[in-house]
Amino acid sequence: MSEAHSPQLLAQVAALPGLPGVYRYFDAGDQLLYVGKAINLKRRVSSYFSKNHGGTRIGHMVSKIARLETTVVRSEAEALLLENNLIKTQHPKYNILFRDDKSYPYLKLTGVAARDGQGGEPVFQTFPRMAYYRGSVDKKHRYFGPYPNAWAVKESIQLLQKVFRLRSCEDTVFANRSRPCLLYQIKRCTGPCVGLISPEAYALDVRDAEAMLRGETRELLRSLEARMMEHAEKLEYEKAAEVRNQITALSRVLHQQAVETADERDVDILAVKVLGGRACVNLAMVRGGRHLGDRAYFPTNLGEAAAVQQLGAGEVAEDGDGADQDGCAPARVPSVEELVLQAFVAQHYTAQAVPPLLIVSHAVDKKLLALLGEQSGQRITAVQQPREQRRVWLDMAQKNADIQLARLLAEEGSQQARTRALAEALDLGADKLEELVIECFDISHTSGEATQASCVVFHHHKMQSSEYRRFNIAGITGGDDYAAMRQVLERRYKPVAQAQREAGGAELSGKQQRLPDLVLVDGGKGQVAMAREVFTELGLDISRIVGVEKGEGRKVGLEELVFADGRDKVYLGHDSAALMLVAQIRDEAHRFAITGMRAARAKVRVGGGRLEEIPGVGPKKRARLLQRFGGVRGVAEASVEDLCNVEGISTALAEDIYKALR
């Protein structure tokens, strides 16, 4: 195998140090093939080039290697972190890849309560607010979670409102209330905004809510019972009744939520299912003793990557390197399920907080757990054969993994059938359906106001939201959809035409430089004629332009396709799989356009965003203005004199703000 590689590459391999690190393989086109880590870089990388791998998939990958990069690190833990960051950001072809979802949501308790309300702290910090939060955490607030989805956070907030009646309103609203809101009337808030509860009593409720979120339910109930009896002994019957109501509400919540024993406070349950060349990892979360729900993850690059990593792990065990490409030491060749689970654990928990206990459907290497524990500062344990309640959790996660994977396979089969039907109906060629690229454009505005154009992209049998684009349309008569379509098509495809001319007319493969196989416009003959005019001026192929014309009575299912190259209109039929795909893409373009238009319109009407653009108004002054007037609308309605009364706002700056927002 080494004869197929350049002497320079083999010399680089021979010169590698015997230290821990991360290695990366590239092909002749500089595409990243594989990322791995090793305790001993020299021994690990040499194993790829010192054997004849034959016609195996690992041999196929090694034959493509044209360039090598390595990074030496201080420890295996650093190598684990670097390897998985590179996998997630660079998307190598022969690594099992779990794409990052949106960051997990948290329940946040804001600020640190000032018990005496003194020290110059804003009054709302005396009464911390509970809120839904998504993003990076800091030490200024208290965070509980992560939760699997937004619904789980909002449900927890509702539970805390029922039991402890903590506030959830924005600080600007809280600071400007003159009477209690509806939540106080329905007994979901204690009314701290108007002084209906003391800071000391509110702080006690906050402390109890934190205990509940940590899963300390038994201790909390005992504490509340002791507090109730103490009030009763002092003949403070009203206070005793309030605590009794809290106990009743808490007991009802615990019964409804089926909270388990306190020693199961934070647990993640991981179940894997592999079928039909696809895999699903179902992650279920238990936080504070409550089962919060689950989330399914579907890796990419499964086929070739799993085969390469299986073979690589077996060869490493034979070589006695003591570590495979994931830095683990298998005594046997791992199954695909184990590789998938191991890849998920490594990639997921290098970016997310890892609980002390993982319940897993397949084995996870102890060395990987030790590396994660070193990174997180706590001991991580994985249980593969759980009992009692843990077994119930794992069985439920496994069943959900089965269901989610079956759903994915059914959806992918249906979507592939739709792509094939459209390719056949429009004679686009059905040889490489995964590479069929469709872009669709739509225009949205309200009576000519805040005109936006959207471009959505479809390929590999699904919508590619990361490639969507919005275009702000300016310099046209309000409501002129034809002019808007001309502008967006020129802006999108003028660089494509320029790149093709520079390449001598050759079709390019870059995402932004490639002309899609199909350009859909939401409209009939008029919009298609405008698109044809633009493509003709740019020297592009007009046969790729297709308009989606509304049918009689604008009824769904009666749409007709209009072609720019003069072909007759086509009616595909209301039950046509091809029309279903066209409608799906067209509707997504409309949704994306209208959400952008509404955001732009709201920014213009409410003034959102303009306050940040005023010179001299930084974050602190902006916060003071919003707090004083309860929002941007209140700032816009304030007079110059009112603005001058805000700390840090001079007369000149007040006049600038007044003019800018009016």
ChimeraX attribute file (.defattr): number of C-alpha atoms within 10 A of each C-alpha:
attribute: neighborCount
match mode: 1-to-1
recipient: residues
	/A:1	14
	/A:2	15
	/A:3	9
	/A:4	12
	/A:5	16
	/A:6	12
	/A:7	11
	/A:8	11
	/A:9	15
	/A:10	17
	/A:11	10
	/A:12	13
	/A:13	22
	/A:14	13
	/A:15	10
	/A:16	17
	/A:17	13
	/A:18	14
	/A:19	18
	/A:20	23
	/A:21	27
	/A:22	29
	/A:23	21
	/A:24	20
	/A:25	23
	/A:26	20
	/A:27	17
	/A:28	10
	/A:29	9
	/A:30	11
	/A:31	16
	/A:32	20
	/A:33	20
	/A:34	25
	/A:35	25
	/A:36	26
	/A:37	30
	/A:38	29
	/A:39	25
	/A:40	20
	/A:41	22
	/A:42	19
	/A:43	20
	/A:44	27
	/A:45	23
	/A:46	14
	/A:47	15
	/A:48	21
	/A:49	20
	/A:50	11
	/A:51	12
	/A:52	12
	/A:53	17
	/A:54	11
	/A:55	10
	/A:56	13
	/A:57	19
	/A:58	21
	/A:59	18
	/A:60	14
	/A:61	22
	/A:62	24
	/A:63	20
	/A:64	16
	/A:65	23
	/A:66	18
	/A:67	20
	/A:68	16
	/A:69	12
	/A:70	17
	/A:71	15
	/A:72	20
	/A:73	16
	/A:74	10
	/A:75	14
	/A:76	23
	/A:77	21
	/A:78	18
	/A:79	25
	/A:80	25
	/A:81	20
	/A:82	19
	/A:83	25
	/A:84	27
	/A:85	16
	/A:86	17
	/A:87	22
	/A:88	17
	/A:89	11
	/A:90	15
	/A:91	21
	/A:92	21
	/A:93	19
	/A:94	25
	/A:95	25
	/A:96	27
	/A:97	24
	/A:98	22
	/A:99	17
	/A:100	12
	/A:101	7
	/A:102	9
	/A:103	16
	/A:104	16
	/A:105	22
	/A:106	25
	/A:107	23
	/A:108	21
	/A:109	25
	/A:110	19
	/A:111	17
	/A:112	15
	/A:113	22
	/A:114	20
	/A:115	15
	/A:116	11
	/A:117	16
	/A:118	10
	/A:119	7
	/A:120	7
	/A:121	13
	/A:122	13
	/A:123	18
	/A:124	20
	/A:125	16
	/A:126	23
	/A:127	29
	/A:128	26
	/A:129	21
	/A:130	23
	/A:131	19
	/A:132	18
	/A:133	19
	/A:134	16
	/A:135	10
	/A:136	9
	/A:137	12
	/A:138	8
	/A:139	8
	/A:140	10
	/A:141	14
	/A:142	17
	/A:143	21
	/A:144	17
	/A:145	21
	/A:146	22
	/A:147	25
	/A:148	21
	/A:149	17
	/A:150	15
	/A:151	14
	/A:152	21
	/A:153	23
	/A:154	15
	/A:155	12
	/A:156	17
	/A:157	20
	/A:158	15
	/A:159	18
	/A:160	26
	/A:161	20
	/A:162	18
	/A:163	24
	/A:164	25
	/A:165	23
	/A:166	26
	/A:167	26
	/A:168	19
	/A:169	16
	/A:170	14
	/A:171	21
	/A:172	18
	/A:173	15
	/A:174	23
	/A:175	18
	/A:176	14
	/A:177	13
	/A:178	9
	/A:179	11
	/A:180	17
	/A:181	16
	/A:182	11
	/A:183	16
	/A:184	16
	/A:185	11
	/A:186	9
	/A:187	14
	/A:188	21
	/A:189	25
	/A:190	22
	/A:191	24
	/A:192	21
	/A:193	23
	/A:194	15
	/A:195	11
	/A:196	12
	/A:197	15
	/A:198	15
	/A:199	20
	/A:200	16
	/A:201	12
	/A:202	23
	/A:203	19
	/A:204	12
	/A:205	18
	/A:206	22
	/A:207	14
	/A:208	22
	/A:209	24
	/A:210	19
	/A:211	16
	/A:212	20
	/A:213	21
	/A:214	18
	/A:215	24
	/A:216	19
	/A:217	23
	/A:218	12
	/A:219	14
	/A:220	19
	/A:221	18
	/A:222	12
	/A:223	13
	/A:224	17
	/A:225	16
	/A:226	13
	/A:227	16
	/A:228	22
	/A:229	16
	/A:230	15
	/A:231	16
	/A:232	15
	/A:233	11
	/A:234	9
	/A:235	11
	/A:236	13
	/A:237	15
	/A:238	11
	/A:239	15
	/A:240	21
	/A:241	14
	/A:242	12
	/A:243	21
	/A:244	17
	/A:245	15
	/A:246	21
	/A:247	21
	/A:248	14
	/A:249	17
	/A:250	21
	/A:251	15
	/A:252	12
	/A:253	16
	/A:254	17
	/A:255	11
	/A:256	9
	/A:257	13
	/A:258	11
	/A:259	19
	/A:260	18
	/A:261	15
	/A:262	16
	/A:263	11
	/A:264	17
	/A:265	21
	/A:266	21
	/A:267	22
	/A:268	21
	/A:269	26
	/A:270	27
	/A:271	26
	/A:272	28
	/A:273	24
	/A:274	16
	/A:275	11
	/A:276	8
	/A:277	9
	/A:278	17
	/A:279	27
	/A:280	26
	/A:281	29
	/A:282	27
	/A:283	24
	/A:284	25
	/A:285	25
	/A:286	25
	/A:287	22
	/A:288	26
	/A:289	25
	/A:290	23
	/A:291	21
	/A:292	21
	/A:293	16
	/A:294	21
	/A:295	16
	/A:296	19
	/A:297	19
	/A:298	21
	/A:299	17
	/A:300	17
	/A:301	17
	/A:302	23
	/A:303	16
	/A:304	17
	/A:305	24
	/A:306	23
	/A:307	18
	/A:308	22
	/A:309	24
	/A:310	21
	/A:311	17
	/A:312	19
	/A:313	25
	/A:314	17
	/A:315	18
	/A:316	23
	/A:317	18
	/A:318	12
	/A:319	13
	/A:320	12
	/A:321	17
	/A:322	17
	/A:323	20
	/A:324	23
	/A:325	22
	/A:326	26
	/A:327	25
	/A:328	23
	/A:329	20
	/A:330	17
	/A:331	12
	/A:332	12
	/A:333	17
	/A:334	19
	/A:335	14
	/A:336	20
	/A:337	20
	/A:338	19
	/A:339	24
	/A:340	26
	/A:341	25
	/A:342	22
	/A:343	19
	/A:344	24
	/A:345	18
	/A:346	20
	/A:347	24
	/A:348	17
	/A:349	16
	/A:350	21
	/A:351	13
	/A:352	12
	/A:353	12
	/A:354	22
	/A:355	20
	/A:356	16
	/A:357	17
	/A:358	21
	/A:359	24
	/A:360	22
	/A:361	24
	/A:362	20
	/A:363	18
	/A:364	22
	/A:365	16
	/A:366	15
	/A:367	16
	/A:368	21
	/A:369	20
	/A:370	17
	/A:371	24
	/A:372	23
	/A:373	18
	/A:374	15
	/A:375	17
	/A:376	17
	/A:377	9
	/A:378	13
	/A:379	16
	/A:380	19
	/A:381	16
	/A:382	21
	/A:383	16
	/A:384	16
	/A:385	13
	/A:386	16
	/A:387	11
	/A:388	7
	/A:389	12
	/A:390	16
	/A:391	15
	/A:392	12
	/A:393	22
	/A:394	25
	/A:395	16
	/A:396	17
	/A:397	28
	/A:398	24
	/A:399	15
	/A:400	23
	/A:401	27
	/A:402	20
	/A:403	15
	/A:404	21
	/A:405	24
	/A:406	18
	/A:407	12
	/A:408	15
	/A:409	16
	/A:410	12
	/A:411	13
	/A:412	15
	/A:413	13
	/A:414	14
	/A:415	19
	/A:416	19
	/A:417	17
	/A:418	20
	/A:419	26
	/A:420	22
	/A:421	19
	/A:422	22
	/A:423	19
	/A:424	13
	/A:425	16
	/A:426	14
	/A:427	9
	/A:428	15
	/A:429	14
	/A:430	15
	/A:431	10
	/A:432	9
	/A:433	17
	/A:434	15
	/A:435	14
	/A:436	20
	/A:437	18
	/A:438	19
	/A:439	24
	/A:440	27
	/A:441	27
	/A:442	27
	/A:443	27
	/A:444	26
	/A:445	22
	/A:446	14
	/A:447	10
	/A:448	14
	/A:449	15
	/A:450	22
	/A:451	27
	/A:452	27
	/A:453	27
	/A:454	27
	/A:455	25
	/A:456	26
	/A:457	22
	/A:458	23
	/A:459	17
	/A:460	16
	/A:461	22
	/A:462	15
	/A:463	17
	/A:464	12
	/A:465	12
	/A:466	8
	/A:467	13
	/A:468	16
	/A:469	16
	/A:470	17
	/A:471	18
	/A:472	15
	/A:473	19
	/A:474	13
	/A:475	8
	/A:476	14
	/A:477	10
	/A:478	17
	/A:479	17
	/A:480	14
	/A:481	21
	/A:482	17
	/A:483	17
	/A:484	27
	/A:485	24
	/A:486	17
	/A:487	20
	/A:488	23
	/A:489	19
	/A:490	18
	/A:491	12
	/A:492	16
	/A:493	19
	/A:494	19
	/A:495	15
	/A:496	22
	/A:497	22
	/A:498	14
	/A:499	18
	/A:500	19
	/A:501	14
	/A:502	10
	/A:503	11
	/A:504	8
	/A:505	13
	/A:506	10
	/A:507	15
	/A:508	14
	/A:509	10
	/A:510	9
	/A:511	11
	/A:512	14
	/A:513	18
	/A:514	17
	/A:515	23
	/A:516	21
	/A:517	19
	/A:518	20
	/A:519	21
	/A:520	28
	/A:521	26
	/A:522	22
	/A:523	22
	/A:524	19
	/A:525	17
	/A:526	13
	/A:527	24
	/A:528	26
	/A:529	18
	/A:530	18
	/A:531	26
	/A:532	23
	/A:533	15
	/A:534	20
	/A:535	23
	/A:536	12
	/A:537	11
	/A:538	17
	/A:539	15
	/A:540	18
	/A:541	14
	/A:542	20
	/A:543	16
	/A:544	20
	/A:545	23
	/A:546	28
	/A:547	26
	/A:548	23
	/A:549	22
	/A:550	17
	/A:551	15
	/A:552	11
	/A:553	7
	/A:554	10
	/A:555	9
	/A:556	11
	/A:557	18
	/A:558	17
	/A:559	23
	/A:560	21
	/A:561	24
	/A:562	25
	/A:563	23
	/A:564	22
	/A:565	15
	/A:566	9
	/A:567	10
	/A:568	10
	/A:569	14
	/A:570	13
	/A:571	16
	/A:572	18
	/A:573	14
	/A:574	13
	/A:575	10
	/A:576	16
	/A:577	21
	/A:578	23
	/A:579	24
	/A:580	20
	/A:581	21
	/A:582	21
	/A:583	17
	/A:584	13
	/A:585	23
	/A:586	22
	/A:587	15
	/A:588	21
	/A:589	27
	/A:590	22
	/A:591	16
	/A:592	24
	/A:593	25
	/A:594	21
	/A:595	14
	/A:596	22
	/A:597	24
	/A:598	18
	/A:599	12
	/A:600	18
	/A:601	19
	/A:602	14
	/A:603	14
	/A:604	15
	/A:605	9
	/A:606	15
	/A:607	18
	/A:608	18
	/A:609	12
	/A:610	14
	/A:611	19
	/A:612	13
	/A:613	11
	/A:614	15
	/A:615	10
	/A:616	13
	/A:617	19
	/A:618	12
	/A:619	10
	/A:620	11
	/A:621	15
	/A:622	19
	/A:623	13
	/A:624	16
	/A:625	24
	/A:626	19
	/A:627	21
	/A:628	19
	/A:629	21
	/A:630	19
	/A:631	17
	/A:632	20
	/A:633	15
	/A:634	14
	/A:635	22
	/A:636	19
	/A:637	13
	/A:638	17
	/A:639	13
	/A:640	19
	/A:641	11
	/A:642	14
	/A:643	23
	/A:644	17
	/A:645	14
	/A:646	16
	/A:647	11
	/A:648	15
	/A:649	21
	/A:650	14
	/A:651	14
	/A:652	11
	/A:653	18
	/A:654	22
	/A:655	16
	/A:656	16
	/A:657	24
	/A:658	17
	/A:659	11
	/A:660	14
	/A:661	19
	/A:662	8
